Amino acid sequence: MSVAETLEVHLNVLGTFDPHLSPEFAETPFVFLANGRPDLQRKVLSQTKKRKLVVADTMNFWIETERDELYALLREVDGLFLNDGEARMLTDEINLVRAGWKVLDLGPKFVIVKKGEHGSMFLSPHETYTMPAFPLADVVDPTGAGDSFAGGFMGYLASIGRTDHAALKTAMAYGTVVASLNVEDFSLRRFQRTDREEIDRRLATYRAMMSF
C-alpha cells in the first residue's frame, strides 16, 4: 500500500465544473488548491482577494495532460504538495532532493514531497529537511492520506496566522499526525471519533520520538 498507482481517472462532474467562490471564501487568507485541473485551480486563485499563503496539490494525470497549465499555476503559488513519483515525473529527476530543487525553479517558494510510509520532505531555497511518518502497527486504508496531510498542514497555519519557518515545520508535523489518523480506518470514520485534544497528544508523542 506504499505505492500509489493510477489506473483510471474519471472527471465526472469536474469535467464541466466552473468554480465560483462565495464572498466569504474569497476573503480567506490561507488558500489550499486541492488536486484538480490546473486551469480551474488558477480560476479559484484569481477570485481570492486577501491571500497570505497559497498551496496547491496536483497528481500524475495533470502532469501528463496539462503540463503547460500546471507550469503557469506553479508561478502563482507559494507552495506545492506532490508525492515522490509525481516529483520525479514532473522533473525527470530520480533523486528527490534534486527533483525538489527543480520544482522550486518553476516558481513555488517551497515544495513538500510526500513519501507515504517514509514520511515527507520539505524543500525551500533556505532549508531542506525530512520528517518520518508516524509509526503505526495497523494501517487500514491509505486513501486520502495526502489530503489529510494537507488539511493538517494548512489548518494549523490558518489557526495561528503565521507562515514563518518554525510555523511551517510545525505544520509539517501536524500534517503527518493527521494523515496517520486517516489511514487507521476507511473514509472519514477515524476523524469522526477524534478531536483536537487527541491530535495534540499524538503530536506530543511524535515530537518526543524525534528529540535527542
Protein Blocks (a to p, Z undefined) as FASTA:
>chain_A
ZZccdfbdcfklmmmgccdddfklmmpmbdcdddddfklmmmmmmmpckbfbdcddddfk
lmmmmmmmmmmmmmmpfbdcddfklmmmmnopablmlmmmmmmmnopabdcddehjnopa
dddfkbccdddddddfbdfblghklmmmmmmmmmmmmmnopabfklmmmmmmmmmmmmmm
mmmpghjllmmmgcfklmmmmmmmmmmmmgZZ
